[in-house]
Every structure is written in C-alpha cells, then in structure tokens.
Amino acid sequence: MPARSPGRAYHFPVSTLRPPWLEPRTAYVHIPFCGHHCGYCDFAVTAGQDHLIELYLDALPLELATLGEPRPVESLFIGGGTPTYLKPGQLSRLLTVLRPWFPFLTPDYEFSIESTPESLDEDRVTVLAEYGVNRVSIGVQSFNSTTLSALDRRHGVSHIPRAVEVVRKRIAALSFDLIFAAPGQTMSDWEHDLSEALRYQPDHLSTYGLTYEKGTPLWKDRDRGQVRPVGEDDELAMYELGIDTLAAAGFEHYEISNFAQPGQRSIHNQRYWANEAYFGVGVGAARYVEGVRELNVRNTHDYIRRVLSGESPTFQSECLEPKERAFETMATQLRRMEGIHRGRYRVQTGYDLDELLGTRLTALIHQGLLLDSVQSITLTRSGKFVADGVIEDLLKANV
C-alpha cells in the first residue's frame, strides 16, 4: 500500500476478523522525544538526547517487522513524548514506516497524533496531513501562564492560537488536553481554562486531575513542602465544574476524563476503555493481544540497543486468566458513559456480571453510586466523583 494513499481502505473485510477483544482494531506507537521533561510527567520520555532520534527511527521498523504482516486497524495513535518534536523530515520518515504496517480498514479511520503548542508549525502539519493524519491532540494543559509555570510546561499561552490555526487549516479534528488541580490553581482559574478551551471550538477535550507520580520532581517538591496540592474538595468541585460546563456546551461525557462533540469520540479511547485488544510499538509501549499483555522497556537507550541487536524490547509479559480478564474488563468498561452492557460483557468475558460481582454490586446500586437499567450498569453522577473507589470495591469480589 503506498505510504501517501492513507485514505485507501485495506482489502480485508471487517467481518472476517475475530472479535476485537482478541484481534486488535487499534494500534499505538510511542515517540519518547521531548524538548523538555515536565516535572509532573511519569511517561517514557527522552529529553536532551536528539542524537538518538535517527537511531530510534532505525529501530522502529525492526520491531514492526515482528508483526509478520500488515495489521489492518480502525485507528492509529502516535503518542509520546512529543511526536511533533521531530523535525518535518523525521516525521515524514516515521509516517512512511508506519503506514504500510497499519493500513486502515475503512475510509472513516482515525489517525491521531499528540503534540504541544510550541511544536506545531505549518511544515510539520503539512507532513501530517499528507500522510493522512486526521486528528491532532494538543497538550494545552492550561490557558493561564501561572498554571503552566506550576506544571513546568515549556510553552506559553501565546503559542496556543498559532498551533490551533495551523492545525485547522489542514486537519479535520482537534482535541485539547487540560489539567485541573494544579498547584495554586483556583476555581476561577479552571473556569477560565474551560472558557478559553471552548472558545477554540475543539471537537474533543480530555480533562485530568493532576496526579503526583512517585519519583517525579513535582512529587519530590510536594514531599519537601515546596508545593501544596489543591484540596480534595476543591479538586472534586473542579471536576464537577468541568462536567457541567462541557455538557452545557454540547459535549458528551463518554468516559471519566473524556468529552466529545457528538460523533467526535476517539475511536482509540473507546477501544481501550472497552478493554479490547491493541497493538503497541516503541519504547515503553504496552500491547494487549490474544489475552497477553506485554510491556516494552522504558529506557530509550535500552530499547534501541535491544532492537538493533536483534533482541526483543519486551521486558514484561503476562497472560491473564479468564476470571482476571473479566474483572479487568469490568473495571475499564465502568468508566464509560454507557457502562457495562450485561449481554456484551457475557460474550466478551464468558462471565455473568451479576454472578461475578454478587452483593457488592447490589450494595453500590442501593447506595446510589451505580445505576441498573436492566441491560447495563453505569456510574451515577455521584458515582463518577468516586469512580476509583467504586471500582476498587467491586474488585474485592475477586476472592
């Protein structure tokens, strides 16, 4: 398949594929390079080592070759890191490698890439559009310079309008990532962020409460008392404000942290939160195929060395037992607006949801944290505010 014919569907009827929880319909490719490693970030990121980029692009095709043959997908997601930190020629090289391995099943495919405001320019966006990228997710995080500083972000508020402008010229769908409950952030600050985000009319928004990941500079600053986290009540109020503000703007709250205009939900997100299979390639990438979950090494030097020497980059592999997979599927699917459909759950896992969860399920329904609509189980509004606790309680039924 020609690299520059991304809209052409691969001649492989969807009806002949096995169920999506066995045979992936989506793929993730990790590009670890960044211009700066933000203090809160715990992802597999490589900053200040640009000399590794070409070697990394040498290694990726070798890992992709282990797929054996092209794997048709509905969606392809390039994350990081900051994939658009690569120079235009490097981006072109990356996309030339990826497209033959992950042809799209249908013309209405989703081809997403993560980016930052300062890394987007006309040359890079032109390359993305030429290779069929049709969705750009910009890590805006905030429209407040003080909040951006607290998050150790490299970009400024002034970078955002230009980034949106160049994307809108060539690429159909635009998504923003926002963070709330950053150190020093007030309710007024968060309200401003939401208002500014909506002013750009994005198709999709992801809102994440800041987490202090162990070992990160921000986590260390908090432990030393140099940073004071936002209180739990204020964080909850910010989350609730996000839900109400985006609902009023016409967005569907289709997953705990994700909102979309009608028809603009992320295919990649939906497959992931259905606990369906997915391919994963690159440093730190995870994959879930045939019930086996594998994880690649997180160190870029180690990844390159292994792959170029003919070794596998995988350092962790786990085959989940059917019951474990059933509980994991429950935990992921409950995060969705549509929750867990009893019939589809039984087909996917082989387990009856009510028998699996027993009295813990009925107790949470009586507490008003879950809603039973006969066909499905969903989180109530109150349940969304304590979703992690609800899921943790249900997982205790696995004894």
C-alpha positions as CSV (number, residue, x, y, z in Angstrom):
1,M,0.0,0.0,0.0
2,P,1.5,3.4,-1.0
3,A,2.6,5.4,2.0
4,R,0.9,8.5,0.7
5,S,-2.5,6.9,0.0
6,P,-3.7,6.8,3.6
7,G,-7.4,7.1,2.7
8,R,-7.4,3.8,0.8
9,A,-9.0,1.0,2.8
10,Y,-7.2,-2.2,3.2
11,H,-9.0,-5.1,1.4
12,F,-9.6,-7.2,4.5
13,P,-13.3,-7.3,5.4
14,V,-14.1,-6.5,9.0
15,S,-16.5,-9.5,9.1
16,T,-13.6,-11.9,8.7
17,L,-11.7,-10.6,11.7
18,R,-12.0,-12.2,15.1
19,P,-13.7,-10.3,17.9
20,P,-11.9,-7.0,18.8
21,W,-11.0,-8.3,22.3
22,L,-8.8,-10.9,20.6
23,E,-7.8,-9.2,17.3
24,P,-6.8,-5.6,17.7
25,R,-8.6,-2.9,15.7
26,T,-6.2,-0.1,17.0
27,A,-2.5,0.5,17.3
28,Y,-0.4,2.8,19.5
29,V,3.1,4.0,18.6
30,H,5.3,5.7,21.2
31,I,7.7,8.5,20.3
32,P,9.6,9.4,23.5
33,F,11.4,12.6,22.4
34,C,10.6,15.9,24.0
35,G,12.2,19.3,24.2
36,H,11.6,19.3,27.9
37,H,10.6,16.8,30.6
38,C,7.8,18.4,32.6
39,G,8.1,18.0,36.4
40,Y,4.8,16.0,36.8
41,C,5.3,13.6,33.9
42,D,5.9,9.9,34.5
43,F,5.7,8.8,30.9
44,A,8.6,7.2,29.0
45,V,10.2,10.5,27.9
46,T,13.6,11.3,26.5
47,A,14.7,15.0,26.6
48,G,18.0,16.5,25.5
49,Q,19.1,13.5,23.5
50,D,18.2,14.4,20.0
51,H,21.1,12.4,18.6
52,L,19.0,9.3,19.4
53,I,16.1,10.2,17.1
54,E,17.6,8.7,13.9
55,L,18.6,5.6,15.7
56,Y,15.1,5.3,17.1
57,L,13.7,5.6,13.6
58,D,16.1,2.8,12.6
59,A,14.8,0.6,15.4
60,L,11.1,1.0,14.9
61,P,10.8,-0.8,11.6
62,L,12.6,-3.7,13.1
63,E,10.1,-4.0,15.9
64,L,7.3,-3.5,13.4
65,A,8.7,-6.4,11.3
66,T,7.9,-8.8,14.2
67,L,4.2,-8.3,13.4
68,G,4.9,-10.6,10.4
69,E,2.4,-8.9,8.1
70,P,0.4,-5.7,7.9
71,R,-2.2,-5.4,10.6
72,P,-5.4,-3.5,9.4
73,V,-6.8,-1.2,12.0
74,E,-9.6,1.3,12.5
75,S,-7.4,3.7,14.4
76,L,-3.7,4.5,14.8
77,F,-2.5,6.7,17.6
78,I,1.0,8.2,17.8
79,G,1.8,9.4,21.4
80,G,4.7,10.4,23.5
81,G,6.7,12.3,24.5
82,T,6.0,14.8,21.8
83,P,5.9,13.2,18.4
84,T,5.7,16.6,16.7
85,Y,9.1,17.5,18.3
86,L,10.6,15.5,15.4
87,K,11.7,17.7,12.5
88,P,9.5,17.6,9.4
89,G,11.8,15.2,7.6
90,Q,11.9,12.9,10.6
91,L,8.1,13.0,10.8
92,S,7.9,12.0,7.2
93,R,10.3,9.1,7.7
94,L,8.3,7.9,10.7
95,L,5.0,8.0,8.9
96,T,6.4,6.4,5.8
97,V,7.4,3.4,8.0
98,L,4.1,3.2,9.9
99,R,1.5,3.4,7.2
100,P,2.2,0.1,5.4
101,W,2.2,-1.8,8.7
102,F,-1.1,-0.4,9.9
103,P,-3.4,0.1,6.8
104,F,-6.9,1.3,7.6
105,L,-9.9,-1.0,7.4
106,T,-12.3,1.7,6.3
107,P,-12.3,5.2,4.8
108,D,-13.6,6.7,8.1
109,Y,-10.4,5.7,10.0
110,E,-8.9,7.7,12.9
111,F,-5.3,8.7,12.7
112,S,-4.2,10.7,15.8
113,I,-1.0,12.3,16.9
114,E,-0.2,14.0,20.2
115,S,1.5,17.4,20.2
116,T,2.3,20.5,22.2
117,P,1.5,24.1,21.2
118,E,5.2,25.1,20.7
119,S,6.0,22.1,18.5
120,L,3.3,22.7,15.8
121,D,4.1,24.7,12.7
122,E,3.0,24.7,9.1
123,D,5.7,22.5,7.9
124,R,5.0,19.8,10.4
125,V,1.2,20.0,10.0
126,T,1.7,19.7,6.2
127,V,3.6,16.5,6.6
128,L,0.9,15.1,9.0
129,A,-1.9,16.0,6.5
130,E,-0.1,14.5,3.6
131,Y,0.2,11.1,5.4
132,G,-3.5,11.1,6.4
133,V,-3.4,12.2,10.0
134,N,-6.9,13.5,10.7
135,R,-6.8,14.2,14.4
136,V,-4.4,16.2,16.5
137,S,-4.4,16.2,20.3
138,I,-2.7,19.3,21.7
139,G,-1.4,19.2,25.3
140,V,-2.5,22.7,26.1
141,Q,-2.9,21.8,29.9
142,S,-3.9,25.4,30.8
143,F,-4.5,28.9,29.3
144,N,-3.0,30.5,32.4
145,S,0.7,31.3,32.5
146,T,0.9,30.9,36.2
147,T,-0.6,27.4,36.0
148,L,1.7,26.5,33.1
149,S,4.7,27.5,35.2
150,A,3.5,25.4,38.1
151,L,3.2,22.5,35.7
152,D,6.7,23.1,34.4
153,R,5.4,23.4,30.9
154,R,7.7,24.8,28.2
155,H,5.0,26.5,26.1
156,G,3.4,29.8,26.8
157,V,-0.2,30.9,26.3
158,S,0.8,32.8,23.2
159,H,1.8,29.6,21.4
160,I,-1.8,28.2,21.6
161,P,-3.6,30.3,19.0
162,R,-0.9,29.8,16.3
163,A,-1.0,26.0,16.9
164,V,-4.7,25.8,16.6
165,E,-4.6,28.0,13.4
166,V,-2.1,25.8,11.6
167,V,-3.9,22.6,12.6
168,R,-7.3,23.9,11.5
169,K,-6.0,24.7,8.0
170,R,-5.2,21.1,7.2
171,I,-6.6,18.6,9.7
172,A,-10.2,17.8,10.5
173,A,-10.3,17.0,14.2
174,L,-8.8,18.9,17.1
175,S,-8.5,17.8,20.7
176,F,-7.2,19.5,23.8
177,D,-5.8,18.1,27.0
178,L,-6.4,20.1,30.1
179,I,-5.1,19.6,33.7
180,F,-7.0,20.8,36.8
181,A,-6.0,20.9,40.4
182,A,-2.5,22.2,39.6
183,P,-0.6,23.8,42.5
184,G,-2.0,27.2,43.2
185,Q,-4.9,26.8,40.7
186,T,-8.2,28.3,41.8
187,M,-11.7,27.6,40.7
188,S,-11.7,30.9,38.8
189,D,-8.5,29.8,37.0
190,W,-10.1,26.5,36.0
191,E,-13.3,28.2,34.9
192,H,-11.2,30.5,32.7
193,D,-9.3,27.5,31.2
194,L,-12.6,25.8,30.3
195,S,-14.0,29.0,28.8
196,E,-10.8,29.6,26.7
197,A,-10.8,26.0,25.5
198,L,-14.4,26.2,24.3
199,R,-13.6,29.5,22.5
200,Y,-11.5,27.4,20.1
201,Q,-14.4,25.0,19.4
202,P,-12.4,21.8,19.8
203,D,-14.0,18.5,18.7
204,H,-12.8,16.7,21.8
205,L,-11.5,17.5,25.3
206,S,-9.7,15.4,27.9
207,T,-9.6,16.8,31.5
208,Y,-7.2,15.2,34.0
209,G,-6.9,15.9,37.7
210,L,-3.2,16.4,38.4
211,T,-1.5,13.3,40.0
212,Y,1.7,13.3,41.9
213,E,3.5,10.4,40.4
214,K,6.2,8.9,42.7
215,G,9.7,9.9,41.9
216,T,8.8,12.8,39.7
217,P,10.2,16.3,40.5
218,L,6.7,17.5,41.4
219,W,6.2,14.6,43.8
220,K,9.5,15.4,45.5
221,D,8.6,19.1,45.7
222,R,5.4,18.2,47.4
223,D,7.2,15.9,49.9
224,R,9.6,18.7,50.8
225,G,6.7,21.0,51.4
226,Q,7.6,23.3,48.4
227,V,4.3,22.6,46.7
228,R,0.9,22.5,48.3
229,P,-1.6,20.3,46.5
230,V,-5.2,21.5,45.8
231,G,-7.5,20.2,48.5
232,E,-9.7,17.1,47.7
233,D,-12.9,19.1,48.0
234,D,-11.7,21.8,45.6
235,E,-10.4,19.2,43.1
236,L,-13.8,17.5,43.2
237,A,-15.5,20.9,42.6
238,M,-13.3,21.5,39.6
239,Y,-14.1,18.1,38.1
240,E,-17.8,18.8,38.6
241,L,-17.5,22.2,37.0
242,G,-15.8,20.6,34.0
243,I,-18.6,18.1,33.6
244,D,-21.3,20.8,33.8
245,T,-19.6,23.4,31.7
246,L,-18.8,20.9,28.9
247,A,-22.3,19.4,29.0
248,A,-23.8,22.8,28.6
249,A,-21.5,23.3,25.5
250,G,-22.9,20.2,23.9
251,F,-20.1,17.7,24.8
252,E,-20.8,14.1,25.6
253,H,-19.1,12.8,28.7
254,Y,-18.3,9.5,27.2
255,E,-15.5,8.4,29.7
256,I,-14.5,9.6,33.1
257,S,-11.9,12.0,31.7
258,N,-13.0,12.4,28.1
259,F,-15.6,14.6,26.4
260,A,-16.5,14.9,22.8
261,Q,-18.9,16.7,20.5
262,P,-21.5,14.3,19.0
263,G,-19.8,12.0,16.5
264,Q,-16.3,13.0,17.6
265,R,-15.5,10.4,20.3
266,S,-12.0,9.0,20.0
267,I,-12.0,5.5,18.5
268,H,-8.7,4.8,20.2
269,N,-10.1,5.7,23.6
270,Q,-13.3,3.7,23.0
271,R,-11.4,0.5,22.1
272,Y,-9.1,0.9,25.1
273,W,-11.8,1.5,27.6
274,A,-13.8,-1.4,26.3
275,N,-10.7,-3.5,27.3
276,E,-10.3,-4.7,23.7
277,A,-7.0,-5.7,22.1
278,Y,-4.5,-3.3,20.8
279,F,-1.0,-3.2,19.3
280,G,1.7,-1.2,20.9
281,V,5.1,-0.4,19.4
282,G,8.1,1.7,20.7
283,V,9.8,2.4,24.0
284,G,7.5,1.9,27.0
285,A,4.6,0.8,24.8
286,A,2.1,-1.7,26.0
287,R,0.1,-4.2,23.9
288,Y,-2.7,-6.5,24.6
289,V,-3.2,-9.3,22.1
290,E,-4.9,-12.7,22.5
291,G,-5.2,-12.1,26.2
292,V,-1.5,-11.5,26.6
293,R,-0.4,-8.1,28.0
294,E,3.2,-7.1,27.2
295,L,5.3,-4.1,28.0
296,N,8.4,-2.7,26.3
297,V,11.4,-1.4,28.2
298,R,11.1,2.3,29.2
299,N,14.6,3.4,28.6
300,T,15.3,4.7,25.1
301,H,18.9,3.7,25.0
302,D,18.0,0.2,26.1
303,Y,15.2,0.0,23.6
304,I,17.5,1.0,20.7
305,R,20.2,-1.4,21.8
306,R,17.9,-4.3,22.1
307,V,16.1,-3.9,18.8
308,L,19.2,-3.1,16.7
309,S,20.9,-6.2,18.1
310,G,18.0,-8.4,17.3
311,E,16.7,-8.7,20.8
312,S,13.1,-8.3,21.9
313,P,12.3,-4.9,23.5
314,T,9.7,-6.7,25.7
315,F,10.6,-6.9,29.4
316,Q,7.3,-7.9,30.9
317,S,4.6,-10.4,29.6
318,E,1.5,-11.6,31.4
319,C,-1.2,-14.0,30.2
320,L,-4.4,-13.2,32.2
321,E,-6.6,-16.0,33.4
322,P,-10.2,-15.7,32.2
323,K,-11.5,-14.5,35.6
324,E,-8.8,-11.9,35.9
325,R,-9.7,-10.6,32.4
326,A,-13.3,-10.5,33.4
327,F,-12.6,-8.3,36.4
328,E,-10.3,-6.1,34.4
329,T,-12.9,-5.6,31.7
330,M,-15.4,-4.6,34.4
331,A,-13.0,-2.0,35.8
332,T,-12.3,-0.4,32.4
333,Q,-15.8,-0.5,31.0
334,L,-17.4,1.0,34.0
335,R,-15.6,4.2,33.3
336,R,-17.6,4.7,30.1
337,M,-20.9,6.7,29.8
338,E,-22.6,3.5,28.6
339,G,-21.1,1.5,31.4
340,I,-21.2,-2.3,31.2
341,H,-23.8,-3.9,28.9
342,R,-24.6,-7.3,30.5
343,G,-25.1,-9.2,27.3
344,R,-22.0,-8.0,25.5
345,Y,-20.0,-8.5,28.7
346,R,-21.0,-12.1,28.9
347,V,-20.0,-12.6,25.2
348,Q,-16.6,-10.9,25.7
349,T,-15.6,-12.5,29.0
350,G,-17.7,-15.6,29.4
351,Y,-18.9,-14.4,32.8
352,D,-22.3,-13.3,34.1
353,L,-21.7,-9.8,35.6
354,D,-24.2,-10.2,38.5
355,E,-22.8,-13.6,39.5
356,L,-19.3,-12.3,39.3
357,L,-19.9,-9.2,41.5
358,G,-22.6,-10.5,43.8
359,T,-23.7,-8.5,46.7
360,R,-21.1,-5.8,46.2
361,L,-22.8,-4.8,43.0
362,T,-26.3,-4.6,44.6
363,A,-24.9,-2.7,47.6
364,L,-23.4,0.0,45.4
365,I,-26.7,0.3,43.5
366,H,-28.6,0.8,46.7
367,Q,-26.0,3.5,47.7
368,G,-26.8,5.4,44.6
369,L,-23.4,5.1,43.1
370,L,-24.4,2.7,40.3
371,L,-27.5,2.7,38.2
372,D,-29.0,-0.6,37.0
373,S,-31.0,-0.1,33.7
374,V,-31.6,-3.9,33.4
375,Q,-29.4,-4.1,30.3
376,S,-26.5,-2.1,31.6
377,I,-24.7,-1.0,34.8
378,T,-23.5,2.6,34.8
379,L,-22.0,5.1,37.2
380,T,-24.4,7.7,38.6
381,R,-23.3,11.3,38.8
382,S,-22.3,10.7,42.4
383,G,-20.5,7.5,41.3
384,K,-18.4,9.4,38.8
385,F,-17.0,11.5,41.6
386,V,-15.7,8.4,43.5
387,A,-15.2,6.1,40.5
388,D,-11.9,4.7,41.6
389,G,-13.4,3.8,45.0
390,V,-16.4,2.1,43.4
391,I,-14.2,0.1,41.1
392,E,-11.9,-0.8,44.0
393,D,-14.9,-2.1,45.9
394,L,-16.1,-4.2,43.1
395,L,-12.6,-5.7,42.5
396,K,-12.8,-7.1,46.1
397,A,-15.4,-9.6,44.8
398,N,-12.5,-11.4,43.1
399,V,-11.7,-13.8,46.0
